Amino acid sequence: MTDEELHGHLIDQQGSRRELNTPVLVIDLDALTRNIASMAAFARGRGVQLRPHAKTHKSPEIAKRQIAAGAIGICCAKLGEAEVMADHGVTTGLHITSPVVSPPAIRRLIGLNERTQDLMCVADSVENVQALGAAATGKPLGVIIDLDPGIHRTGVTSAEAAISLVRAVQAEPGLQYKGIQCYCGAQQHIADFEERRTAMDGRAEFISSVVAALIKADAAPQIVTGGGTGTHRIDVDLGLFTELQVGSYVFMDSQYLACDLAGDGSPAPFETALMVDARVVSANTPGMVTLDAGIKAFSTDAAAPAVIAGAVDGARYAFMGDEHGALILGGGQTMDLGQVVTLAAPHCDPTVNLHDTYHVVQGDTLRALWPVAARGRSR
């Protein structure tokens, strides 16, 4: 995508950020751009490929910017996300990181394969491989063997099982064995860098044993995909992954900002680019005001949203129900009705999934409206 094309997407809407109805999901365009460029430069410098995860942003606009910066494709957690990406012109290098099992979904997967390039999916059972092979009667479909990183969600748990799956894929004329996946999600938010490294060392032993067994079985993986924002520096040091599935680096939510990502205690190498603007709608209680953003505006699987700007020093947010949140001010302080407060996303992926639209800003100027196009595409 050329600079002209990129900037052409910024003329959809212009105005003042302060005039937006709240609560509103906001992207700081300059921070987003720097985050995308920073991770792309890191990957280039360390000789690994990037296949960023769209489950974070669910946005073809952002995916196209990631590809323009050097990504070889995009990961999607679910088939529906990949379909949305393809519908909006992201048609090369898509990888679906969760198993596609039901007959209707497999039919959709085969249809998606026909209209994209280098589509890949994962499998962790011979039964699923055989179902995929039976449906793939036209263009070959790429298959990645999913490894269990230890949480027993999906993936095989041994080298022997991985080899059996490879043989099952190779037995299907319509399938192509591409490599292995091991996404270590449980390690991503370990706050201390050395503890995170130690945890990943344990996973690396398992991945290495599988790779060694596959090589011995004349089935060396072309692709070893995995990694994440929290472990990206550790991942490349392990020397195992050929590509990284990093996702949250584009936005940097509160969970990742609490982690030592650099390993030396320095600030995170990525910036907060995603936030929610809210307004004061009631101020009748000394030391507290009510905002118009509650459970329907933020994910609740992490700490409460952090206050970024617009409130008195020391203010903290607390959920007050579906539609509202309390801003605890203390000391009998108050704020004006209508005053805008900017809050950080506590967990970006599920927070994004609560909203229809990104409001893309530079400073206080609204530059564009981007749809959260894959919102709700959980199947």
C-alpha positions in Angstrom: 0.0 0.0 0.0 1.5 3.4 -1.0 1.7 6.4 1.2 -1.0 8.0 -1.0 -3.3 5.1 -0.6 -2.7 5.0 3.2 -3.6 8.7 3.5 -6.5 8.3 1.2 -8.2 6.3 3.9 -8.0 9.2 6.3 -10.6 11.4 4.6 -13.7 9.5 5.6 -14.5 11.9 8.4 -13.0 14.9 10.0 -13.9 17.0 13.0 -13.2 17.5 16.6 -12.6 14.6 18.9 -14.2 16.6 21.7 -17.5 16.7 19.8 -17.9 12.9 19.6 -20.7 11.2 21.4 -19.4 9.1 24.2 -18.5 6.4 25.2 -16.3 6.1 22.0 -13.5 3.8 21.0 -10.5 5.9 19.9 -7.2 5.1 18.1 -4.3 7.5 18.3 -3.2 7.2 14.6 0.4 8.4 15.2 1.0 6.0 18.1 -0.6 3.1 16.0 1.7 3.9 13.1 4.8 4.0 15.3 3.8 0.7 16.9 3.4 -1.0 13.6 6.7 0.3 12.3 8.6 -0.6 15.5 7.5 -4.2 15.5 8.2 -4.5 11.8 11.7 -3.1 12.3 12.3 -5.5 15.2 11.3 -8.5 13.1 13.5 -7.4 10.2 16.4 -6.9 12.4 16.1 -10.3 14.0 15.5 -12.2 10.8 11.9 -13.5 11.5 8.7 -13.0 9.7 5.6 -11.2 11.0 2.1 -12.7 10.7 0.3 -10.4 13.2 -2.9 -11.5 14.8 -6.1 -9.7 13.7 -8.0 -11.0 16.7 -6.7 -7.9 18.5 -8.0 -5.3 16.1 -10.5 -7.1 13.8 -9.8 -4.4 11.2 -8.8 -4.8 7.6 -7.6 -1.2 7.7 -5.0 -2.0 10.4 -4.2 -5.4 8.7 -3.3 -3.6 5.5 -1.0 -1.2 7.4 0.7 -4.1 9.0 1.2 -5.8 5.6 2.4 -2.5 4.1 5.1 -2.4 6.8 6.3 -5.8 5.9 4.0 -8.5 7.4 3.7 -11.6 5.3 0.1 -12.1 6.1 -2.4 -12.0 9.0 -3.5 -14.5 11.7 -7.2 -14.8 12.5 -8.5 -16.6 15.5 -11.7 -17.7 13.8 -12.8 -18.5 10.3 -15.3 -15.6 10.3 -12.4 -13.1 11.0 -10.5 -14.5 8.0 -13.6 -14.2 5.8 -14.0 -10.5 6.7 -10.3 -9.9 6.0 -10.7 -11.4 2.5 -13.9 -9.5 1.8 -12.0 -6.3 2.4 -9.0 -7.1 0.2 -6.6 -8.9 2.6 -6.3 -12.1 0.6 -2.7 -13.3 0.9 -1.1 -15.2 3.8 -4.1 -15.7 6.0 -3.7 -18.2 8.8 -6.6 -19.4 11.0 -5.2 -20.3 14.4 -8.1 -22.3 15.8 -9.4 -25.7 14.5 -12.2 -25.6 11.9 -14.2 -28.7 12.5 -18.0 -28.6 11.7 -19.1 -29.5 8.2 -20.6 -26.1 7.5 -17.4 -24.3 8.6 -15.2 -26.6 6.6 -17.3 -25.8 3.5 -16.8 -22.1 4.2 -13.1 -22.7 4.7 -12.8 -24.4 1.3 -14.6 -21.5 -0.3 -12.3 -19.1 1.4 -9.3 -21.1 0.1 -10.5 -20.7 -3.5 -10.5 -16.9 -3.3 -7.3 -16.3 -1.3 -3.6 -17.1 -1.7 -1.6 -19.3 0.7 -4.4 -19.8 3.2 -3.5 -22.0 6.1 -5.5 -23.6 9.0 -4.5 -25.7 12.0 -5.4 -29.2 12.9 -4.9 -31.3 16.1 -6.7 -34.5 15.3 -6.6 -37.1 12.5 -10.4 -37.0 12.3 -10.3 -33.3 11.5 -7.5 -33.8 8.9 -9.5 -36.4 7.1 -12.6 -34.2 7.1 -10.5 -31.3 5.6 -9.0 -33.7 3.1 -12.4 -35.0 2.0 -13.6 -31.4 1.3 -10.4 -30.1 -0.3 -11.1 -31.5 -3.8 -9.8 -28.4 -5.7 -7.1 -26.0 -4.8 -4.7 -27.5 -2.1 -5.3 -26.2 1.5 -2.3 -25.5 3.7 -2.3 -27.2 7.1 -0.3 -26.3 10.3 0.0 -28.9 13.1 -1.2 -27.3 16.3 0.9 -28.0 19.4 -0.5 -27.8 23.0 1.6 -25.2 24.9 0.5 -26.7 28.2 -2.9 -25.3 28.8 -4.8 -28.2 27.1 -7.0 -25.9 25.0 -6.0 -27.1 21.6 -3.1 -28.9 20.1 -1.3 -32.2 20.3 0.8 -33.0 23.4 3.6 -35.2 22.0 6.1 -35.5 19.1 4.6 -38.8 18.2 1.1 -37.3 17.8 2.5 -34.5 15.7 4.2 -37.0 13.3 0.9 -39.0 13.1 -0.9 -35.8 12.1 1.8 -35.0 9.5 1.3 -38.4 7.9 -2.4 -38.0 7.9 -2.0 -34.6 6.1 0.4 -36.1 3.6 -2.1 -38.9 2.9 -4.7 -36.4 1.7 -4.1 -35.1 -1.9 -6.0 -31.9 -1.2 -3.9 -30.9 1.8 -0.3 -29.5 2.1 1.7 -29.8 5.3 3.2 -26.4 6.1 4.6 -26.6 9.6 3.7 -26.3 13.3 2.1 -23.8 15.6 2.7 -23.3 19.3 1.2 -20.1 20.8 2.1 -19.8 24.4 -0.7 -17.5 25.6 -0.3 -18.2 29.3 3.2 -16.8 29.3 2.4 -13.5 27.7 1.4 -11.5 30.8 4.0 -12.7 33.3 5.1 -9.3 34.5 8.8 -10.1 35.3 10.9 -10.6 32.2 13.2 -13.3 33.7 10.2 -15.3 35.0 8.7 -15.0 31.6 11.9 -16.2 30.0 12.1 -19.2 32.4 8.5 -20.1 31.6 9.2 -19.9 27.8 12.4 -22.0 28.2 10.2 -24.9 29.4 7.9 -24.5 26.4 11.0 -24.3 24.1 12.1 -27.7 25.2 8.8 -29.2 24.1 8.8 -27.3 20.7 12.5 -28.3 20.1 11.7 -32.0 20.8 8.8 -31.9 18.3 10.9 -30.2 15.6 13.8 -32.7 16.1 11.4 -35.6 15.8 9.8 -34.2 12.7 13.2 -33.6 11.1 14.2 -37.2 11.9 10.9 -38.4 10.3 11.8 -36.5 7.1 9.0 -34.0 7.9 10.9 -30.8 8.8 8.5 -27.9 9.4 8.8 -25.1 6.9 7.0 -22.8 9.3 7.2 -22.6 13.1 4.6 -20.0 14.0 3.7 -18.6 17.5 5.0 -16.0 19.8 3.2 -12.9 21.1 3.6 -9.4 22.3 4.7 -10.3 25.8 7.3 -12.8 24.7 8.4 -11.4 21.3 12.0 -10.7 22.4 12.3 -14.0 24.1 10.7 -15.8 21.2 13.4 -14.7 18.7 16.2 -15.5 21.2 14.9 -19.1 21.4 15.8 -19.5 17.7 12.7 -21.7 17.0 10.1 -19.5 15.5 10.2 -18.6 11.9 7.4 -16.1 12.4 5.6 -14.2 15.2 1.9 -14.0 15.8 2.1 -10.8 17.8 -1.2 -8.9 18.1 -1.6 -6.5 21.1 1.5 -4.5 20.3 -0.6 -2.3 17.9 -2.7 -1.0 20.9 -0.8 -1.9 24.1 -3.5 -2.4 26.7 -3.0 -2.1 30.5 -2.0 -5.8 30.9 0.9 -5.5 28.6 2.0 -2.1 29.9 2.3 -3.8 33.3 4.9 -6.2 31.9 8.7 -5.5 31.5 8.7 -6.2 27.7 12.3 -5.0 27.1 13.9 -7.0 29.9 15.7 -4.1 31.4 13.0 -2.3 33.3 12.7 0.4 30.6 9.4 1.6 29.3 7.5 -0.6 26.9 8.8 -0.3 23.3 5.2 0.3 22.2 2.7 3.1 23.0 -0.9 3.2 24.1 -2.8 3.6 20.9 -6.3 2.4 21.9 -8.5 4.2 24.4 -12.1 5.0 25.3 -13.3 8.6 25.8 -16.2 9.0 28.3 -18.0 11.9 29.8 -19.1 13.0 33.2 -22.9 12.6 33.3 -23.6 13.0 37.0 -21.7 14.8 39.8 -24.0 14.7 42.8 -21.7 12.9 45.3 -18.7 14.7 46.8 -15.5 12.9 45.8 -17.1 11.0 43.0 -18.6 11.5 39.5 -20.3 9.1 37.2 -19.1 8.5 33.6 -21.2 7.2 30.7 -18.9 4.1 30.1 -19.5 0.9 32.0 -19.4 -2.9 31.3 -20.7 -2.4 27.8 -17.7 -0.2 26.9 -14.8 -2.2 28.4 -13.8 -5.8 28.9 -14.0 -7.0 32.5 -11.5 -9.8 32.5 -8.6 -7.6 33.7 -8.1 -4.7 36.0 -10.4 -1.7 35.8 -9.6 0.8 33.1 -6.8 3.2 33.9 -7.3 7.0 33.7 -5.1 8.5 31.0 -6.3 12.1 30.8 -9.1 14.5 31.6 -9.5 13.8 35.4 -8.1 15.2 38.6 -4.8 13.7 39.8 -5.2 10.4 41.5 -8.7 9.7 40.1 -9.5 6.0 39.6 -12.2 4.2 37.7 -14.7 1.6 39.1 -17.4 -0.2 37.3 -21.0 0.8 38.2 -23.0 -1.4 35.9 -23.7 -1.9 32.2 -23.9 1.8 31.2 -21.9 3.6 33.9 -18.6 3.9 35.7 -17.6 5.8 38.8 -14.6 8.0 38.9 -13.4 8.1 42.4 -11.8 11.5 43.1 -11.4 11.6 46.9 -11.2 14.7 49.1 -14.7 16.0 48.2 -13.5 16.9 44.7 -15.8 17.1 41.7 -15.7 17.6 38.0 -17.9 19.5 35.5 -20.8 17.8 33.7 -19.8 16.9 30.2 -16.1 16.8 31.0 -14.3 14.3 28.8 -12.2 11.6 30.4 -9.8 9.3 28.5 -9.4 5.8 29.8 -7.1 3.0 28.7 -8.4 -0.4 27.5 -7.9 -3.0 30.2 -7.8 -5.9 27.7 -7.8 -4.7 24.1 -9.2 -7.7 22.2 -12.6 -8.1 24.0 -12.9 -4.3 24.5 -12.7 -3.8 20.7 -15.3 -6.5 20.2 -17.8 -4.3 22.2 -17.6 -1.5 19.6 -18.7 -1.0 16.0 -16.3 1.8 15.0 -12.8 3.1 15.6 -12.6 6.9 15.8 -9.1 7.6 14.4 -7.6 10.8 15.8 -4.4 12.9 15.5 -4.3 15.0 18.6 -7.8 16.4 19.1 -8.7 16.1 15.4 -10.9 13.2 14.2 -9.3 12.0 11.0 -11.3 8.8 10.1 -14.0 6.3 11.0 -12.9 2.7 10.6 -15.4 -0.1 11.1 -14.5 -2.9 13.5 -15.4 -5.1 10.6 -14.8 -8.5 12.2 -16.6 -7.6 15.4 -18.6 -10.6 16.6 -17.2 -13.0 14.0 -16.6 -15.8 16.5 -17.4 -18.6 14.2 
